[in-house]
Structure formats: C-alpha cells, structure tokens
Amino acid sequence: MSGIKSKYIVLFDGVCNLCSGTVQFLLKRDKKKRLIFGSLQGKTGQEYLRKYHLPTDQFHSFMLIEGNVLYTRSTAVLRTLKYLGRGWQLLYVFIYVPQPIRDGVYKLIATNRYKLFGKKDSCRLPTPDERERFLE
C-alpha cells in the first residue's frame, strides 16, 4: 500500500459488470493517469477495507481514497469525475445535492446492479498496458 500516495485510488466491485465498465470509462478518460484501480475482492482492496474498518465481504460501494481520506458512494463517484478534465469535472456540481438524496439514488442502482448489468464469475484482469494502473 505504500508508494502510491500521490495517486488517487479507486476501489470497486471486481465482479460487477457496471463497476468494471466504469473502470474502463475512467481508464480511457484519465489522460494524466492519476487514478489507480483495485478490486475490493483483491488483496490490496481487502487491506484498505480493514484499514478503514469496513466489512471485507460486502462490496456495495465505489470508493475513492485521496491521501488518507476515504470517500464512498456518490461522493466518491463525483470526486473521481473531478479528476478527468474535459468537462467531466462539471458534474461535480451535483455535490451540492444533499448527500442523502445522492446516496439514495446511488443505493438504488448499487442494490440492483447485478440484476441490471450482470455479474462475472471472477475479477477482470488488466491488460499488460493497464497493469501499472492496478493494485496488487
């Protein structure tokens, strides 16, 4: 977990098709390569869950770690979009929507994500070009 403090760490459900698609979206648009990715099911993802005293067997949230600060759910998504540039940071304006409303929408999607988008049997493996952007 050391040596990656200058980057932003995105933790996601590695078997969720929506989550994996989101990672593909972010990889393609993160031109400055500031984001590093890890599945919540992976070794480093599990270490972060323990570090922040979160359950290691529940993968209901997209997470962003900035330094030592953990953001979850809608706040993590909006803060992540802020780093993409090219107009994506404009969506950060939704941070002003009260968090219970934002997280309510997030929870509705998260709860139904496997039903709506499907699930894989295992976590996606990064391509050789992407490997440096993934934890483990």
Secondary structure, 3 states (H helix, E strand, C coil): CCCCCCCEEEEECCCEHHHHHHHHHHHHHCCCCCEEEEECCCHHHHHHHHHCCCCCCCCCCCEEEECCEEEEHHHHHHHHHHCCCCCHHHHHHHHHCCHHHHHHHHHHHHHHHHHHHCECCCCCCCCCCCHHHECC
